Amino acid sequence: MLLFSSSTIAQTITIADSMNLEPVSYATISFGNGLGNFANGDGQFLFSKEKYSDVDTLFISAIGYSEKIVLTANLSEKILLKPEISQLSEVIVFAPKNGKYKTRKYKPTTHTDLFTSWLPTVESEVAVLFKRFEKKPTQISTLLLPINAESKYKTKGKGKFATIFRIQFYENYDGFPRDALGYESIVFSMDEKEDKVFELDVSSKSIYIPESGIFVSIQVLGYANSKGRLAQTKQYREIKTARGIQKISTSFRPLLPFTNKLNGQNTYVRRIFLNNKKWQIFDKSYNQKSKLIQTGFRNYGMGAEFKVFEN
């Protein structure tokens, strides 16, 4: 990864809400060619015309806002996004549950094989469907995220890193993720010390599963800097091929182990800078050439712990 250095002329741009001028954290900046970046927690990102000389247009978007198209020749220090309430599905309101409940667990499925693991890139998002237990009110208290930090492979797993991820929640619409639910997205980081299963406590978020189920997605935002904040990095590599220079999205660590041990298909993926952000089931209809799909490793074995209430 090449960090933006002080020697590079880069413009700091802030993305903010047009109504209250508050920064829009982790907004998406698409270059329109299958590549892109994210703003940090303060809504800021760097853009270098030197590094991205072939990029003339940016597409700025965030959940709950209208997309905005900006020409790089006319970049200003602040880009304002207009709130668009219609982009959000209705907020699910549950009365606080204080009654009796049983603790239930959906075990995660993991392994240490690099070759059957998903390589997270900044433009990919993976979603898994969870349903209610026994059709009773069910709260997600902990997400159990299988990861592969490569510690088993001496030649592969060297070097420190800290990667920032985001968890988001979507409604189940005819078996596919669709509109974002009214839950706050959760941003957290993992480093090279984490391995096998990362336990993410979400009990304070009051996440209840609707009757139709809920999709939980995981998405990499990028590497963290020494202060634990999202680092501004170049998000692709340029490789010479017979067809000319090809831009390849940079992959991040840790990897996400996919499994062939689960029955059925509960994993969906999308590339947020391509195909109009369309969700696709992770099978041959997504990519017939994928080695994961060809070998049957089609599901991300995300697990969770739940509180199941009597009523």
N, C-alpha and C positions, 0 to 999 in steps of 0.2 A: 504494500500500500504506500502510495506517495502522499505525504502530508502536504497541505498548502503551506509553502514556506514564505517567510517574510520578503524574500527576493521576488516573489511573484506578485504582480499587481492584481489584487483581488478586491472586489467590492463587497462590503458587508451590507446585507439587505435584511430588513425586518418585515415579517408578515404579521399583520394585525387585524383585529376585528374592526370593521368600518363603523360600528355603532359606539363601542366603548374604548376603542384604540388599545385594548388588551392584546398581548401577543398571542398568536395561534401556535401552540406548541406542536412540534413534529408534523407540520404541514408537509404535503408531498409536492416536490418540484420535479415535474417530468420534462425531459428534453425532447419528447415527441419522437424518439427513435428507438424506443424500447429500453432506454436508460434514464437514470434520474438520481435524485438525492432527497434528503429530508432536512427540514429546518430543525434546530435544536430546541431544547425546552423553553428558551426565550424567544422562539419564533425567528431566529436568525440563521442565515446561511451565507456562505461565501460563494461568489461567482467570479471566475477569472476568464476574461475573454481570450487570454493567451492560452490557457489550458483547453478551453472549449471553443476554439475558433470556428468550428463548423456548426455551432448551435446558434440559431438566430431567434428562436422562440421558446419561451418557457410556459408550461401549463401548471398553474398553481391550484391545488385543491386540498380540502380537508373536510372531514365528516361534519355536516351541518352548515356548509357554506357553498355558495355558487362557485364553480370553477372560473378562474380568471386566466386569460391569455395575455402574456407580456412579451414585447419584443426586446431582445437583449440590447439592441442599439439605444433603447430609451429607458434603461433600468434606473429607477429612483431608489433612494435609501429606504423607502417604506412602501410596501404593497398592501393595500387594504382589501380584505375579502368581505363580501356581503353575506350576512347570515341568511340561510334559506331553510326555514323550519320544515318545509315539505320534504327535505331530504332525510329527516329523521322520522323513524316510525314512532308511534305513540309510546310514551314512557310507561313501563309496567310498574304499577304501584301495588306493593304488598304491605299489609299491616305487619308490624314487628311480631315475630314468632317467639313467644315466651313459654309455650307449653312443652309437653313431653316430646322428645324426638329420639330417634335411633341413629347411631352413626353407621354409615355404610361407606364402602370403598370400592371403586372401580380400579383394579390394579393396572399400573402401567406395564408396558411390554418394551424391553430394551435389550441391547446387545452391544458388543464392542467391535463389530465388523465395519471397517470404513467403507467397504465396497457396496454395502447395502444400507448406506446412510444418505440422507438428503443433504445436499450442499446448500445451506441458506445463502441467498443473495438478497441484496437490498430491494429487489423488485418482486420478490416472491412471498406469498402468504399461504399458510397451511391451516385448514380449519377441520375440526373434529366435532361430530354430533354427539351430544349427551341428552338422554331422556330422563323423565321423572322415574323415581322408584315407586312401583306399585301404584302409580297414578296419584300419589300423595304429594303435598307441597314439599319441594326439595330445594334446599339451599346448597350451593357449592361453597365449601369452606376452605379447601386446599386444592390447588392444581398440581398434578404430579407430571413433570415434563421430562421425558427421556432425552438424554443428551449424550454425546460422545465427544469427550474432550481429548481423545487420542492419547491418553496417558499410557496405554498399553504399547504403543508403537514408539520406540525410542527415537527413531529417525524422523518420525512425522510430528510428534507432539511437543517438540522443543519450542521454547519461547513463551513469554508472558503475553496475555491478551485479556481484555475486558470488552465484552460485546453487549450492546444495549438492545433489548428486545421489547416488543409491545404485544400485549394481549388485548384482543377486542372481541365483542360479542355480537352475534347476528341472529336474526330470526330464522326459523326453519320454514321455508316456503316450498311446498311440494318436494321436499327432500334435498333442497339446495339452500345454501346461505343466501340471504338477500339483504334486506335493510338492516342497518346497524341498530341494535337495541339501545335504549336510553341509559345504559350503564357507562360509567367512566372507564376509558381505556386505562390499562395498567402498564407502566413502563418500569423496567427493572434491568439489572445487568448480571451477567455470568462471567466468570473468569476461568483460567486454565485449571484451577483447583477443583472446580465442580465437575462431577462425572456421574454417569449412570442415570440418576434421577434428581432433578432439581425440584424442591418443594417450595411452592409459592403460596403463601398464606393470603387468601382473599376473603377471609371471614368478615372483615370490617366493611366490605363493599356491598353486603346484602344482595348477593346475586341469586335470584330464584329462577328455577327453570320453568318456562311457560308450558302449558299443556302439550303444545306441539313439539317441544324440545328446544334446545339452544345449541348454536354453533359457537365454539370457542376457537379463536384463531391465534396463531403465533407468527410474528413477523420480525425480522431483524431490521434495526434502524441503522446500525453501523457500529464501529469501534468507539470506545470511550477514551478520552484523553486522560492525562495524569490527575486531573481534578474530578474525574468521574462523569464528565459531561460529554455529550455527543461530539466526536471529533469530525471536522470537515475533511473528508478524504475524497480522492478521485475514485469513482465507483466503477470503473471499467479498465480493462487492459486492452492494448492494441496488439494484434498478432498478425504477422505477415502470412498470407496463404496464397494459393494459386489464383484465387479470386480477388486478390488484393488485400488491403488492410481490413481485418475483421475486429469489431469491438466485442469483447467478451466480458460479461458482468463478473465483477469480483465476488468470490465466495468468502464466507466468514466462518469462524469457529466459535463455539463448538458445532459439530454436525448433529443432525437430527436422525437417529436410527429409525428406519422404517421396518415393518415386520410382515411376515407371512403367516403369523400364528393366529390372527383374528379371523373370525367368520364374517363373511359379507364384506361390504365396502362402506366405511364411514368417514373417509378422508377426502377432502376437496382442496383444490389448489387454485391460485390465480397469480398472474403476473400483473402488477398494478400499473405498469407503464405500457402494457400491450393488451390487445384484444378487448379494449373498452372495459378493462377491469373485470371481465366476466369470470365467474367461478366455474370450474370444471371438475368433474369427478376424476379421481386419479386412476384411470384405467387406460386401455388402448385408444379410446377416443381422445384422450389428452395428448399422448405421444407414443406411437407404436414402437419407436426406437429406444425408448427409455429402458435401461437395463433393470431398473427396479421393477418396472411393470412386467417385463418379460420373465423375470424370475419369481414373480408373485409377491414381491415386497411392496404392497400397494397401500398399506395403512400406517399412519403415525400412531403409535401406541400410547397416546396421552391418557393418563389416568386422573382420578380425582377422589377426594373425600367429600362426603355429603352429610348434611343433617336432614333426616326425613321425619317430618312432623306428622302427628296423628290426624290433625285436621287444620 
